[in-house]
Amino acid sequence: MACYDNIIGLARQDCPCFEVDPPEGYNTSNSGIYLADLKPLDTLTGYGECGEDSIWAIMQNAVDEAVKMFKADTNAVLLQHFKERRTKFKGTIGERTSRETFTTSKTYAGLRLDCNPMRGGTMKITAIGTCFSAAGTVQFTLYNSVNEQVWQDDLTVANGFHLNTLATPIEVPLYIPFDDKHEYFLTYEHNPANPARKNGINTCGCGGFHPYFNCGSPMWGNTFTGERAWANWLMAGGWEGDTLTDFDEADNVSNTYLNGITLQVELGCDTAALLCNGEMNFNTDALALTKAYAIRYKAASLLAAKILGSDKLIRANVVNRETWMKSAAEWEAQYEKAVLYIGENAETDGNDCLICKDPHGLEVKTNITTWSKPMHKSGASAYTGEASYN
């Protein structure tokens, strides 16, 4: 979500603080929009003081919170107009037991995941199960198919199965730019003194489920349900090698043994990526300015609530509470309109994960009649809402 970094600035003015610095990037705005330009925010005092509880800190907190709320609110609105192409999966991949010991002449081993390359699709690994021969710790490393290290940590292993719940889940996209394989490799150094167990995927064929690993004919061409629905998103197989720098040359076909590893995963769509996919271009993206104004309105509304509820800032800054309360209500209304407008006008270009719902199946109808659509730099129309009270 880096596209929301510095989407708006706090204030245009130079900070007169000397002892304590203001928030980093306080006067940087990629959109050219600043929070303090709104009336009556432009009448606030206290810009000469920085640090905790200063107006600068409160403004920055309001912007940070506004971005989080904007993501949540736009996700909710987007799902009124779009649906996920595939059903989400939350569960496990791999068997936790095996009577057979894994053996190899290679230096490294692990599993590989070939992903359905859906732009906007994500994989979150919340826990990694290990199935080895003895207790200890083993360093595991996750690489992608362009030989980039994505994650590394030491995990606990035992004589049998042990589940390592990750304090910080691993979250990666299913689509890897500038690559035609879209794979991830979870590896460890093979230790003959403590070999892994040769666990695999349930291959009994029950219910017609026959997992395999073949990049030329991926499993997700079919539809799977229940505990096997992960196969709609990826294929899982074994990997062995002597180096950790040639994953791009891995064979297209593999076995379905997971070499002592199981995964607890969540597979689905990153709805927010529909609105934030790379940098925002405020010259060519007709919705970019709308997003910036929406975040400013929400931040202003939150800032007004913080100021009105503060026993430190009221005397200095709030002369007319009714004006502040009226402005806060207007800002909140403008924010809600902007969020609805964005949800109705978002497009799925660059996202393979979401598709438009059948308009006849929508239950929520929006009819926005108060939009102002001035021309911005590129000539494309975008909502600003400034005419309402500037």
C-alpha positions in Angstrom: 0.0 0.0 0.0 2.9 2.3 -0.6 0.9 4.3 -3.0 -0.8 6.0 0.0 2.5 7.3 1.4 2.4 11.1 1.2 -0.8 11.1 -0.8 -1.6 14.3 1.0 0.6 16.6 3.1 0.0 18.1 6.5 0.8 21.7 5.7 2.6 23.8 3.1 4.4 26.1 5.5 8.0 25.6 6.8 8.1 24.2 10.3 9.5 26.7 12.8 10.4 23.9 15.3 13.9 23.8 16.5 14.2 21.4 19.5 11.9 18.6 18.1 11.4 17.8 14.4 8.0 17.6 12.9 6.7 14.3 11.3 8.9 13.2 8.4 7.5 14.4 5.1 5.0 16.7 6.7 5.1 19.2 3.8 5.3 16.5 1.1 2.2 15.9 -0.9 2.2 13.7 -4.1 -1.2 15.0 -5.0 -0.6 18.7 -4.1 -3.3 18.5 -1.5 -2.7 19.5 2.1 -4.7 18.9 5.2 -4.1 22.4 6.7 -5.5 24.1 3.7 -9.1 23.3 4.8 -11.0 26.0 6.7 -11.0 26.3 9.7 -7.9 24.1 9.9 -5.9 26.9 8.4 -6.6 29.0 11.6 -5.0 26.5 14.0 -2.1 27.7 16.1 0.7 25.8 17.7 2.7 25.0 14.6 5.8 26.3 16.5 5.7 23.3 18.8 6.6 19.8 17.7 6.7 16.4 19.4 4.2 14.3 21.3 0.7 15.9 21.6 1.6 18.8 19.3 -0.6 19.8 16.4 1.8 18.2 14.0 1.6 14.8 15.8 -2.2 15.0 16.0 -2.4 15.8 12.3 -0.1 13.0 11.3 -2.1 10.5 13.5 -5.3 11.7 11.8 -3.9 11.1 8.3 -2.5 7.7 9.2 -5.9 6.7 10.7 -7.7 8.1 7.7 -5.7 6.0 5.3 -6.6 2.8 7.3 -10.3 3.7 7.4 -10.2 4.6 3.7 -8.9 1.1 2.8 -11.5 -0.6 4.9 -14.4 1.5 3.7 -13.4 1.3 0.0 -13.0 -2.5 0.3 -16.5 -2.8 1.6 -17.9 -0.6 -1.2 -15.9 -2.4 -3.9 -17.4 -5.8 -2.8 -20.8 -4.3 -3.5 -19.8 -4.0 -7.2 -17.2 -6.7 -7.7 -16.8 -10.3 -6.7 -13.8 -12.6 -6.4 -13.2 -14.8 -9.4 -12.3 -17.7 -7.1 -13.5 -18.6 -3.6 -11.1 -17.8 -0.8 -9.2 -20.6 0.9 -8.1 -20.8 4.5 -6.6 -24.1 5.7 -3.6 -26.4 5.4 -1.6 -28.0 2.7 0.3 -31.2 3.3 0.2 -34.3 5.5 1.7 -34.0 9.0 2.8 -37.7 9.2 5.0 -40.0 7.2 6.7 -43.3 8.0 9.3 -42.8 5.3 12.5 -40.7 5.8 13.4 -38.2 3.2 16.8 -38.8 1.6 18.7 -36.9 -1.0 22.2 -36.3 -2.3 21.5 -32.6 -2.8 22.6 -29.9 -0.4 19.2 -28.2 0.0 15.6 -29.4 0.0 12.2 -28.0 0.5 8.9 -27.5 -1.2 7.8 -25.4 -4.2 4.6 -23.6 -4.8 3.5 -22.8 -8.4 0.9 -20.0 -8.2 -2.1 -19.2 -10.4 -0.7 -15.9 -11.7 -3.8 -13.7 -10.8 -2.9 -10.1 -10.5 -4.3 -9.0 -7.1 -4.2 -12.6 -5.7 -2.3 -13.1 -2.4 -0.9 -15.9 -0.3 -0.6 -15.5 3.4 1.4 -18.2 5.3 0.4 -18.0 8.9 2.1 -21.2 10.2 4.7 -23.7 9.0 4.6 -27.3 10.1 7.8 -29.3 10.3 8.1 -33.1 10.3 11.7 -34.3 11.0 13.5 -37.0 12.8 14.9 -35.2 15.9 14.4 -32.1 17.9 16.3 -28.9 17.2 16.0 -25.8 15.0 16.4 -25.4 11.3 16.8 -22.3 9.2 14.1 -22.0 6.5 14.3 -19.5 3.7 11.6 -18.5 1.1 12.7 -17.5 -2.4 10.7 -16.6 -5.4 11.3 -17.8 -9.0 13.5 -14.8 -9.9 16.0 -15.8 -7.1 15.0 -13.2 -4.6 14.9 -14.0 -0.9 11.5 -13.2 0.5 11.7 -14.4 4.1 14.0 -16.3 6.5 13.7 -17.6 10.0 14.8 -20.4 12.3 11.9 -22.9 13.0 11.5 -25.6 15.6 11.7 -29.2 14.5 10.9 -32.3 16.4 10.8 -36.1 16.2 7.6 -35.9 14.3 5.3 -33.0 13.6 5.7 -29.5 15.1 3.6 -26.5 14.1 5.4 -23.1 14.1 2.9 -20.3 14.2 4.5 -17.2 12.7 4.5 -14.1 14.8 4.4 -12.1 11.5 2.7 -14.0 8.7 4.4 -14.2 5.3 2.3 -12.4 2.7 3.3 -12.5 -1.0 1.5 -11.9 -4.3 0.5 -14.8 -6.5 1.7 -12.8 -9.5 5.4 -12.0 -9.8 6.1 -9.2 -12.3 8.6 -9.8 -15.1 8.4 -13.6 -14.6 6.6 -16.3 -16.4 6.8 -18.9 -13.6 5.3 -17.2 -10.5 6.8 -19.7 -8.0 8.0 -19.7 -4.4 10.5 -22.1 -2.9 10.6 -22.8 0.9 14.0 -24.3 1.5 16.4 -25.6 4.2 19.8 -27.2 4.3 19.5 -31.0 4.3 21.1 -32.6 7.4 21.6 -36.4 7.1 21.8 -36.5 10.9 18.3 -35.1 11.2 16.5 -35.8 8.0 13.0 -34.7 7.3 10.1 -37.1 6.8 8.9 -37.7 3.3 5.4 -36.3 3.8 3.2 -35.5 0.9 -0.3 -34.4 -0.2 -3.3 -36.7 0.2 -3.0 -38.6 -3.0 -5.6 -41.4 -2.3 -7.8 -40.1 -5.1 -10.7 -39.8 -2.8 -13.5 -37.8 -4.4 -11.6 -37.6 -7.7 -8.8 -35.5 -6.1 -5.4 -36.5 -7.8 -2.9 -33.7 -7.0 0.1 -33.3 -9.3 2.7 -30.7 -10.2 3.1 -29.8 -13.8 3.6 -26.2 -14.8 2.6 -27.0 -18.4 -0.9 -28.2 -17.3 -1.7 -26.6 -13.9 -4.3 -28.0 -11.6 -6.3 -24.8 -11.4 -7.8 -25.5 -14.7 -10.3 -27.5 -12.7 -12.5 -26.4 -9.8 -11.9 -27.8 -6.3 -14.0 -27.3 -3.1 -13.6 -27.7 0.6 -10.2 -28.6 2.1 -8.9 -29.1 -1.5 -9.8 -25.6 -2.7 -6.2 -24.5 -2.3 -5.6 -26.3 -5.7 -7.7 -23.5 -7.3 -4.8 -21.1 -6.4 -1.6 -23.1 -6.6 0.2 -26.4 -7.0 2.5 -27.8 -4.3 5.5 -30.1 -4.9 9.0 -31.1 -3.7 12.3 -29.4 -4.5 15.9 -30.4 -4.2 19.1 -28.6 -5.3 22.7 -27.8 -4.7 22.4 -24.0 -5.0 19.9 -21.3 -4.0 20.4 -19.1 -7.0 18.8 -21.0 -9.9 15.2 -21.3 -9.0 14.4 -19.8 -12.4 15.7 -22.9 -14.0 13.6 -25.4 -12.0 12.0 -28.2 -14.0 8.3 -27.7 -14.9 7.4 -31.1 -13.4 7.9 -32.2 -9.8 6.7 -34.9 -7.4 4.1 -34.1 -4.7 6.2 -34.9 -1.7 6.7 -31.8 0.6 9.9 -33.0 2.2 9.0 -32.5 5.8 6.9 -29.3 5.4 3.3 -28.4 5.8 1.7 -25.0 5.4 -1.2 -23.2 7.0 -2.3 -20.6 4.4 -4.9 -18.1 3.4 -5.4 -17.6 -0.4 -7.6 -14.9 -1.8 -7.9 -11.5 -3.4 -6.3 -8.3 -2.2 -9.3 -6.1 -2.8 -7.4 -3.0 -1.9 -5.0 -3.6 -4.7 -7.7 -2.7 -7.2 -7.2 1.0 -6.0 -3.6 0.8 -5.0 -1.4 -1.0 -7.5 1.9 0.7 -7.7 2.3 4.5 -7.7 -0.7 6.8 -8.2 -0.5 9.1 -11.2 -2.4 12.2 -10.4 -2.1 13.4 -14.0 -3.6 10.4 -15.8 -5.6 8.5 -13.2 -9.1 10.0 -13.0 -9.7 8.6 -9.6 -6.4 9.4 -8.0 -7.3 12.9 -6.9 -10.6 11.6 -5.6 -8.8 9.2 -3.3 -6.5 12.1 -2.1 -9.5 14.3 -1.3 -11.3 11.5 0.4 -8.4 10.8 2.7 -8.1 14.6 3.4 -11.8 14.8 4.3 -11.6 11.8 6.6 -8.4 13.1 8.2 -10.0 16.5 8.8 -13.0 14.9 10.4 -10.9 12.8 12.7 -8.7 15.8 13.5 -11.7 17.9 14.4 -12.9 15.1 16.8 -9.5 15.0 18.4 -9.3 18.7 18.9 -12.9 19.0 20.2 -12.2 16.2 22.6 -8.8 17.5 23.8 -8.4 19.4 27.1 -5.0 20.7 25.8 -5.9 22.2 22.5 -9.5 23.5 22.9 -8.6 26.8 24.6 -5.9 27.6 22.0 -7.6 26.6 18.8 -11.4 26.1 19.2 -13.0 29.5 19.3 -16.3 28.4 17.8 -17.3 24.8 18.5 -20.3 25.0 16.3 -18.2 25.9 13.3 -15.9 23.0 14.0 -18.8 20.6 14.4 -20.5 21.8 11.2 -17.3 21.5 9.3 -16.6 18.0 10.6 -20.1 16.9 9.5 -19.5 18.3 6.0 -16.1 16.6 5.8 -17.6 13.3 6.8 -20.4 13.7 4.2 -17.9 14.5 1.5 -15.8 11.5 2.5 -18.7 9.2 2.2 -19.7 10.5 -1.2 -16.1 10.1 -2.4 -15.9 6.5 -1.2 -19.1 5.6 -3.0 -18.0 7.4 -6.1 -14.7 5.5 -6.1 -16.4 2.1 -5.6 -18.8 2.8 -8.5 -16.2 3.9 -10.9 -13.2 1.6 -10.1 -12.1 -0.6 -13.0 -10.5 -4.0 -12.9 -7.7 -3.1 -15.4 -4.5 -4.7 -14.0 -6.4 -7.0 -11.6 -7.4 -10.6 -12.6 -8.8 -11.5 -9.2 -12.0 -9.5 -9.2 -14.8 -9.4 -11.7 -17.8 -7.1 -12.0 -21.0 -8.4 -10.4 -24.1 -8.9 -12.5 -25.7 -5.4 -12.2 -29.1 -7.0 -11.9 -27.9 -8.8 -8.8 -26.9 -5.7 -6.9 -29.0 -4.9 -3.9 -27.2 -1.6 -3.0 -27.9 1.2 -5.4 -26.2 4.6 -5.1 -27.4 7.8 -6.7 -24.9 10.6 -6.2 -26.1 13.9 -7.4 -23.8 16.4 -5.7 -20.5 15.7 -7.5 -18.4 18.5 -9.0 -16.2 17.3 -11.8 -13.6 19.9 -12.7 -10.8 19.1 -15.1 -7.5 18.3 -13.5 -4.0 18.4 -15.1 -4.6 15.7 -17.7 -8.1 16.8 -18.7 -9.7 13.8 -17.0 -12.5 14.4 -14.6 -12.1 13.8 -10.9 -14.2 14.7 -7.9 -12.8 17.4 -5.7 -15.7 18.7 -3.6 -13.9 21.9 -2.9 -16.7 24.0 -4.2 -18.9 23.0 -1.3 -17.1 25.3 1.2 -14.1 27.0 -0.4 
